[in-house]
């Protein structure tokens, strides 16, 4: 197992920053109790002296809701604990609540973090049930680390929080003085279970190839591409630390989105290092990308260049990527006044993998919300297939496990901006168990053995990065 000693030393918070923040929170809540307030979010923050690693801080917070986010181009990251507000089907009664997130944090600088199931219309398994069909959290506390330093922030939802000052201040007090950090090695894996197994995989690829020709499955027609996934479930001799896994993952996968979502009371954390942006919105400007086709990096400059040429010249991989580009254009066309989709492809080069990518830029029509964008874009043809609904119906018929948030949108919504990654290169941590998910696009000409081997390589790469091999 990988030695994780480099993550073991705790870094104390600045001694006076939490105290100053607690004083400001207490005064604000006292004032809110005396004066009438409309419902709004208020974010208070204090700078921290010296470096503080957000994942180390997050690992010692009390049990409860936990969030981690680091954008692909961001210079820093956010670790968050506790709940100031929760938007979910159970808490709000319907998906229309997603439209309120942007207005809820107007002018505050705060963000709601969360995501959606790959297929919200299917029933969640026991492991994924705490995440719901979708879940967005305004954290109570955030530790933000960036190029300019670090800060500790507390989000208040007024006037409601004015009625529970002791609860709010108790949470801040518990978070102020971490007594330890990430420590120890990962426990040894003792078993692995694949779903589907090799025979089931071959059968599913066969069903897909048949569907492309007209097929025999009910309710599946006009299918051009489908992304079949596998789940590798590892059992360990001891309990896993999600923050320790995520620290390992972040260190080994630069240039990707890093995320962790752990619902309060769920006993599970969804972690990942996704290379793929679903979209980034700044006002009415939107960016997306069509990503598909995967090959490894080479172990020498010569082999790496050979694999690069193979990626760019592969007819099969270009067909996969073309379906993705076509699907994103169709999804955004009705939501944009202006839309530009690159016709050519270039290489997205990562630490262990490489992909074909085309950029997408546009200007949204007035009134288009993030709820509209999430509904239109997810799942992309890169993780579902094309056409989208035909692929989703096919997957409901053949996949033997619940994807949950795997391949769904993961990210944040703020005042006048939002960003979501596609939840791939990801896994679900549950006590002694870690489920890793990966898939491959199936098109005409796909071979079951080759597709199995490519997905196995992705799972093996991810397991190695996490220190499991």
C-alpha positions as CSV (number, residue, x, y, z in Angstrom):
1,X,0.0,0.0,0.0
2,X,1.1,3.6,-0.6
3,X,2.7,5.4,2.3
4,X,0.6,8.4,3.0
5,X,2.9,10.0,5.7
6,X,3.0,13.2,3.7
7,X,-0.6,13.8,4.7
8,X,-0.3,13.1,8.4
9,X,0.8,16.4,10.0
10,X,-2.0,18.6,11.2
11,X,-1.9,22.4,10.4
12,X,-3.6,24.5,13.1
13,X,-5.9,27.3,12.1
14,X,-4.9,30.8,12.9
15,X,-5.6,31.2,16.6
16,X,-7.6,34.4,16.4
17,X,-9.5,34.0,13.1
18,X,-12.2,31.5,14.4
19,X,-12.7,33.6,17.5
20,X,-13.2,36.8,15.4
21,X,-15.5,35.0,13.1
22,X,-17.5,33.6,16.0
23,X,-17.9,37.1,17.5
24,X,-19.1,38.5,14.2
25,X,-21.6,35.6,13.8
26,X,-22.9,36.1,17.3
27,X,-23.4,39.9,16.8
28,X,-25.1,39.3,13.5
29,X,-27.5,36.7,14.9
30,X,-28.4,39.0,17.8
31,X,-29.1,41.9,15.5
32,X,-31.2,39.6,13.2
33,X,-33.3,38.5,16.2
34,X,-34.2,42.2,16.9
35,X,-34.8,43.4,13.4
36,X,-37.1,42.1,10.6
37,X,-35.2,40.3,7.8
38,X,-36.4,38.9,4.5
39,X,-35.1,35.4,3.7
40,X,-31.5,35.7,2.4
41,X,-28.0,34.3,2.8
42,X,-25.2,36.2,4.5
43,X,-21.6,35.0,4.3
44,X,-19.1,36.1,6.9
45,X,-15.4,35.3,6.6
46,X,-12.0,35.8,8.2
47,X,-8.5,35.4,6.7
48,X,-6.3,32.7,8.1
49,X,-2.6,33.1,8.8
50,X,-0.3,30.5,7.2
51,X,-1.2,27.5,5.0
52,X,-4.1,25.3,5.9
53,X,-4.8,22.2,3.8
54,X,-8.6,22.0,3.3
55,X,-8.7,18.2,3.2
56,X,-6.8,18.0,6.4
57,X,-9.3,20.4,8.0
58,X,-12.2,18.5,6.6
59,X,-11.0,15.2,7.9
60,X,-11.3,16.2,11.5
61,X,-14.7,18.0,11.3
62,X,-17.6,16.4,13.3
63,X,-19.7,13.8,11.6
64,X,-22.2,15.3,9.2
65,X,-22.5,16.9,5.8
66,X,-19.2,17.3,4.0
67,X,-18.2,18.8,0.6
68,X,-15.0,19.2,-1.3
69,X,-14.5,21.1,-4.6
70,X,-11.5,22.1,-6.6
71,X,-12.1,23.3,-10.2
72,X,-10.0,22.2,-13.1
73,X,-8.5,25.7,-13.6
74,X,-8.9,26.9,-10.0
75,X,-5.8,27.9,-8.1
76,X,-7.4,26.6,-4.8
77,X,-10.1,24.5,-3.3
78,X,-13.0,24.6,-0.9
79,X,-13.7,22.2,2.0
80,X,-17.1,22.6,3.6
81,X,-18.9,21.1,6.6
82,X,-22.4,21.3,8.1
83,X,-25.7,22.6,6.6
84,X,-27.0,26.1,6.5
85,X,-29.6,25.1,3.9
86,X,-30.5,22.0,1.9
87,X,-32.3,21.8,-1.4
88,X,-33.4,18.3,-2.3
89,X,-36.6,16.6,-3.4
90,X,-37.4,15.6,0.2
91,X,-36.7,19.1,1.6
92,X,-38.5,21.1,-1.1
93,X,-41.0,18.8,-2.9
94,X,-39.9,19.2,-6.4
95,X,-37.2,20.1,-9.0
96,X,-38.5,23.6,-9.4
97,X,-36.5,24.5,-6.3
98,X,-33.3,24.3,-8.3
99,X,-34.4,27.5,-10.1
100,X,-34.3,29.3,-6.7
101,X,-30.6,28.6,-5.9
102,X,-29.2,31.5,-7.8
103,X,-31.5,34.1,-6.3
104,X,-31.0,32.6,-2.8
105,X,-27.3,33.6,-2.7
106,X,-27.6,36.9,-4.6
107,X,-24.9,39.3,-3.5
108,X,-23.5,37.0,-0.8
109,X,-20.6,35.3,-2.6
110,X,-21.9,31.9,-1.3
111,X,-22.5,28.8,-3.3
112,X,-24.7,25.8,-3.2
113,X,-22.7,22.6,-3.9
114,X,-24.2,19.3,-5.0
115,X,-25.3,17.1,-8.0
116,X,-27.9,14.9,-9.6
117,X,-28.3,11.3,-10.3
118,X,-27.4,10.0,-13.8
119,X,-31.0,9.0,-14.2
120,X,-33.3,10.7,-11.7
121,X,-36.3,8.7,-12.9
122,X,-34.9,5.4,-11.6
123,X,-35.0,4.2,-8.0
124,X,-31.9,4.6,-5.9
125,X,-30.1,1.6,-4.4
126,X,-29.6,1.6,-0.6
127,X,-26.0,2.9,-1.0
128,X,-27.2,5.9,-3.1
129,X,-30.4,6.6,-1.3
130,X,-29.0,9.4,1.0
131,X,-28.0,11.4,-2.1
132,X,-31.6,11.5,-3.4
133,X,-32.5,12.3,-7.0
134,X,-30.5,15.5,-6.6
135,X,-29.0,17.3,-3.6
136,X,-27.6,20.8,-3.1
137,X,-26.2,22.2,0.1
138,X,-25.3,25.6,1.3
139,X,-22.6,24.7,3.8
140,X,-22.5,26.1,7.3
141,X,-18.7,26.4,7.3
142,X,-16.2,26.7,4.5
143,X,-12.4,26.6,4.4
144,X,-11.3,28.3,1.2
145,X,-7.7,28.0,0.1
146,X,-6.3,29.8,-2.9
147,X,-3.2,31.6,-4.3
148,X,-3.9,34.6,-2.2
149,X,-4.1,32.6,1.1
150,X,-6.9,31.0,3.0
151,X,-10.1,32.0,4.8
152,X,-12.7,30.5,7.1
153,X,-16.3,31.4,6.2
154,X,-19.7,30.9,7.9
155,X,-22.9,31.0,5.9
156,X,-26.0,32.2,7.6
157,X,-29.6,31.8,6.4
158,X,-31.6,34.6,7.8
159,X,-33.9,35.2,9.6
160,X,-34.1,31.4,10.5
161,X,-30.6,31.1,12.0
162,X,-31.4,34.0,14.4
163,X,-33.7,31.5,16.2
164,X,-30.8,29.0,16.8
165,X,-27.7,31.0,17.7
166,X,-26.4,28.3,20.1
167,X,-26.5,25.7,17.4
168,X,-24.7,27.9,14.9
169,X,-22.0,29.0,17.3
170,X,-21.5,25.4,18.6
171,X,-20.8,24.3,15.1
172,X,-18.2,27.0,14.6
173,X,-16.5,26.3,17.9
174,X,-16.2,22.6,17.0
175,X,-14.6,23.4,13.7
176,X,-12.1,25.9,15.0
177,X,-9.5,23.7,16.6
178,X,-8.7,20.5,14.7
179,X,-6.9,18.1,16.9
180,X,-5.4,15.9,14.2
181,X,-5.0,15.4,10.4
182,X,-4.9,12.8,7.8
183,X,-2.9,9.8,9.1
184,X,-2.1,6.2,8.4
185,X,-2.1,3.9,5.4
186,X,-5.1,2.6,3.5
187,X,-6.3,-0.8,4.7
188,X,-5.7,-3.8,2.5
189,X,-8.3,-4.8,-0.1
190,X,-9.5,-8.4,0.5
191,X,-12.1,-9.0,-2.3
192,X,-13.4,-7.6,-5.6
193,X,-16.8,-8.1,-7.3
194,X,-17.4,-6.9,-10.8
195,X,-20.9,-5.9,-12.1
196,X,-21.5,-7.0,-14.8
197,X,-19.0,-9.8,-15.0
198,X,-17.3,-10.7,-18.2
199,X,-20.1,-12.8,-19.5
200,X,-22.7,-10.1,-18.7
201,X,-20.5,-7.4,-20.3
202,X,-20.3,-9.4,-23.6
203,X,-24.0,-9.9,-23.5
204,X,-24.6,-6.1,-23.0
205,X,-22.3,-5.1,-25.9
206,X,-24.1,-7.7,-28.1
207,X,-27.4,-6.1,-27.1
208,X,-26.0,-2.6,-28.1
209,X,-24.7,-3.8,-31.4
210,X,-28.0,-5.4,-32.1
211,X,-29.8,-2.2,-31.1
212,X,-27.8,-0.2,-33.7
213,X,-29.2,-2.6,-36.3
214,X,-32.8,-2.2,-35.1
215,X,-32.5,-4.5,-32.1
216,X,-34.8,-6.7,-30.1
217,X,-35.2,-4.6,-26.9
218,X,-38.5,-2.9,-26.3
219,X,-38.7,0.9,-26.1
220,X,-35.2,1.3,-27.7
221,X,-35.0,2.7,-31.2
222,X,-32.7,4.8,-33.3
223,X,-29.7,4.1,-31.0
224,X,-26.4,5.3,-32.5
225,X,-24.1,5.2,-29.5
226,X,-24.4,4.0,-25.9
227,X,-21.9,4.2,-23.0
228,X,-21.9,0.9,-21.1
229,X,-20.4,1.1,-17.5
230,X,-19.0,-1.3,-15.0
231,X,-18.8,-1.2,-11.2
232,X,-15.8,-2.8,-9.5
233,X,-16.7,-3.2,-5.8
234,X,-13.7,-3.6,-3.4
235,X,-14.0,-4.8,0.1
236,X,-11.3,-3.8,2.6
237,X,-10.0,-5.2,5.9
238,X,-10.6,-1.8,7.6
239,X,-12.7,1.3,7.3
240,X,-11.7,3.8,4.5
241,X,-11.1,7.5,5.1
242,X,-12.7,9.4,2.2
243,X,-10.5,12.5,2.7
244,X,-7.4,10.3,2.7
245,X,-8.4,8.8,-0.6
246,X,-9.3,12.2,-2.1
247,X,-5.9,13.6,-1.0
248,X,-4.2,10.8,-2.8
249,X,-6.4,11.3,-5.9
250,X,-5.8,15.0,-6.0
251,X,-2.1,14.7,-5.8
252,X,-1.9,12.3,-8.7
253,X,-4.4,13.9,-11.1
254,X,-3.6,17.5,-11.9
255,X,-5.7,19.3,-14.4
256,X,-9.0,17.7,-13.4
257,X,-12.0,18.6,-11.3
258,X,-11.8,17.1,-7.8
259,X,-14.9,16.6,-5.7
260,X,-16.3,14.9,-2.6
261,X,-19.9,14.8,-1.6
262,X,-20.9,13.2,1.7
263,X,-24.5,13.6,2.8
264,X,-25.3,13.9,6.5
265,X,-26.1,10.6,8.0
266,X,-25.6,8.7,4.8
267,X,-22.4,6.9,5.7
268,X,-21.2,7.3,2.1
269,X,-19.0,9.8,0.2
270,X,-18.9,10.2,-3.6
271,X,-15.3,11.2,-4.7
272,X,-13.8,11.8,-8.1
273,X,-11.2,13.4,-10.4
274,X,-13.2,14.2,-13.5
275,X,-11.5,15.6,-16.6
276,X,-14.7,16.6,-18.2
277,X,-16.6,19.9,-17.8
278,X,-20.4,19.7,-18.3
279,X,-20.7,23.5,-18.4
280,X,-19.4,26.7,-16.9
281,X,-21.8,29.7,-16.8
282,X,-20.8,33.3,-16.1
283,X,-23.9,35.5,-16.4
284,X,-25.3,34.5,-19.8
285,X,-22.0,33.2,-21.2
286,X,-21.7,29.5,-21.3
287,X,-18.8,27.1,-22.0
288,X,-19.0,23.4,-22.5
289,X,-17.0,20.7,-24.3
290,X,-17.4,17.5,-26.3
291,X,-15.1,14.9,-24.8
292,X,-14.9,11.3,-26.0
293,X,-12.4,8.6,-27.0
294,X,-9.8,7.4,-24.6
295,X,-6.2,6.2,-25.0
296,X,-3.5,5.9,-22.4
297,X,-0.3,8.0,-22.1
298,X,2.9,6.4,-23.3
299,X,5.9,5.5,-21.1
300,X,8.3,7.4,-23.3
301,X,8.2,10.4,-25.6
302,X,8.2,8.3,-28.7
303,X,5.3,6.0,-27.5
304,X,3.4,8.9,-26.2
305,X,3.5,10.6,-29.6
306,X,2.5,7.3,-31.3
307,X,-0.6,7.1,-29.0
308,X,-1.4,10.7,-29.7
309,X,-1.4,10.1,-33.5
310,X,-3.5,6.9,-32.9
311,X,-6.1,8.9,-31.0
312,X,-6.4,11.6,-33.5
313,X,-6.5,9.2,-36.5
314,X,-8.9,6.6,-35.0
315,X,-12.1,6.4,-37.1
316,X,-14.0,4.7,-34.2
317,X,-12.9,7.2,-31.6
318,X,-13.8,10.1,-34.0
319,X,-17.2,8.6,-34.5
320,X,-17.7,8.4,-30.7
321,X,-16.6,12.1,-30.3
322,X,-18.8,13.2,-33.2
323,X,-21.9,11.8,-31.5
324,X,-21.0,13.8,-28.4
325,X,-20.5,17.0,-30.3
326,X,-23.8,16.5,-32.1
327,X,-25.7,15.8,-28.9
328,X,-24.4,18.9,-27.1
329,X,-25.2,21.1,-30.1
330,X,-28.8,19.7,-30.1
331,X,-29.1,20.2,-26.3
332,X,-27.9,23.8,-26.3
333,X,-29.4,25.1,-29.6
334,X,-32.8,25.9,-28.1
335,X,-31.3,27.6,-25.0
336,X,-28.8,29.9,-26.7
337,X,-29.0,33.1,-28.8
338,X,-25.5,32.4,-30.0
339,X,-23.8,29.0,-30.2
340,X,-20.4,28.0,-31.5
341,X,-19.3,24.3,-31.6
342,X,-15.8,23.6,-32.9
343,X,-16.0,21.2,-35.8
344,X,-12.4,20.0,-35.4
345,X,-10.9,18.0,-32.6
346,X,-7.8,18.4,-30.4
347,X,-6.2,16.3,-27.7
348,X,-7.0,16.6,-24.0
349,X,-3.8,15.3,-22.3
350,X,-4.0,14.1,-18.7
351,X,-1.6,12.4,-16.3
352,X,-2.5,8.9,-17.4
353,X,-5.1,9.3,-20.2
354,X,-5.8,11.3,-23.3
355,X,-9.1,12.2,-25.0
356,X,-10.5,13.9,-28.1
357,X,-12.1,17.3,-27.3
358,X,-14.0,20.1,-29.1
359,X,-14.9,23.4,-27.4
360,X,-18.4,24.8,-27.1
361,X,-19.2,28.4,-26.4
362,X,-22.5,30.3,-26.4
363,X,-24.7,33.1,-25.1
364,X,-27.8,31.9,-23.2
365,X,-31.3,33.3,-24.0
366,X,-32.7,35.6,-21.3
367,X,-34.5,33.6,-18.6
368,X,-32.5,30.3,-19.1
369,X,-31.7,28.8,-15.6
370,X,-29.2,26.4,-14.4
371,X,-32.1,23.9,-13.9
372,X,-32.7,24.2,-17.7
373,X,-29.1,23.6,-18.5
374,X,-28.7,20.6,-16.2
375,X,-31.9,19.0,-17.7
376,X,-30.8,19.7,-21.3
377,X,-27.1,18.7,-21.0
378,X,-27.2,15.7,-18.6
379,X,-26.4,13.0,-19.4
380,X,-24.1,14.0,-22.3
381,X,-23.5,11.5,-25.1
382,X,-20.0,11.0,-23.6
383,X,-21.5,9.1,-20.6
384,X,-25.0,8.1,-21.8
385,X,-25.2,7.8,-25.5
386,X,-27.0,9.3,-28.5
387,X,-29.8,10.0,-28.9
388,X,-30.0,10.7,-25.2
389,X,-33.4,9.3,-24.3
390,X,-32.9,6.2,-26.4
391,X,-29.6,5.5,-24.7
392,X,-31.1,6.0,-21.3
393,X,-33.9,3.6,-22.0
394,X,-31.4,1.0,-23.2
395,X,-29.3,1.4,-20.0
396,X,-32.4,0.9,-17.9
397,X,-32.9,-2.4,-19.6
398,X,-29.4,-3.9,-19.4
399,X,-27.2,-2.3,-16.7
400,X,-27.3,-4.5,-13.5
401,X,-26.4,-1.8,-11.0
402,X,-27.4,1.7,-9.9
403,X,-25.1,4.4,-11.3
404,X,-26.3,6.9,-8.6
405,X,-24.4,10.2,-9.1
406,X,-21.8,8.5,-11.3
407,X,-21.7,10.2,-14.7
408,X,-24.2,12.8,-13.4
409,X,-23.5,16.5,-12.9
410,X,-21.4,17.5,-9.8
411,X,-20.6,21.1,-9.0
412,X,-21.9,24.4,-7.7
413,X,-24.4,27.3,-8.3
414,X,-23.6,30.8,-7.2
415,X,-25.0,34.3,-7.5
416,X,-24.3,34.9,-11.2
417,X,-22.2,31.9,-12.1
418,X,-22.2,28.1,-11.9
419,X,-19.9,25.2,-12.9
420,X,-20.5,21.5,-13.2
421,X,-18.2,18.6,-14.0
422,X,-19.4,15.2,-15.3
423,X,-19.1,12.8,-12.3
424,X,-16.7,10.3,-14.0
425,X,-13.3,8.8,-12.8
426,X,-15.2,8.4,-9.6
427,X,-16.1,6.1,-6.7
428,X,-18.4,5.7,-3.8
429,X,-16.8,5.2,-0.4
430,X,-18.9,3.3,2.2
431,X,-17.2,2.2,5.4
432,X,-15.1,-0.9,4.4
433,X,-16.3,-0.7,0.7
434,X,-15.2,1.3,-2.3
435,X,-17.1,1.0,-5.6
436,X,-15.2,2.3,-8.6
437,X,-17.2,3.1,-11.8
438,X,-16.0,3.4,-15.4
439,X,-17.4,3.0,-18.9
440,X,-16.8,3.0,-22.6
441,X,-18.7,4.3,-25.6
442,X,-20.1,1.5,-27.8
443,X,-20.7,2.2,-31.5
444,X,-20.9,0.2,-34.7
445,X,-17.7,-1.9,-34.9
446,X,-17.0,-2.1,-31.2
447,X,-15.6,-5.5,-30.0
448,X,-16.6,-6.8,-26.5
449,X,-13.1,-8.0,-25.6
450,X,-11.4,-4.7,-26.5
451,X,-14.1,-2.6,-24.7
452,X,-13.7,-4.8,-21.6
453,X,-10.0,-4.4,-21.7
454,X,-10.2,-0.6,-22.0
455,X,-12.6,-0.2,-19.1
456,X,-10.4,-2.6,-17.0
457,X,-7.4,-0.3,-17.7
458,X,-9.4,2.7,-16.5
459,X,-10.4,1.0,-13.3
460,X,-6.9,-0.3,-12.7
461,X,-5.4,3.2,-13.3
462,X,-7.9,4.7,-10.8
463,X,-7.2,2.0,-8.2
464,X,-3.5,2.6,-8.5
465,X,-3.9,6.3,-8.1
466,X,-5.9,5.8,-5.0
467,X,-3.1,3.5,-3.6
468,X,-5.0,0.3,-3.9
469,X,-2.3,-1.6,-5.8
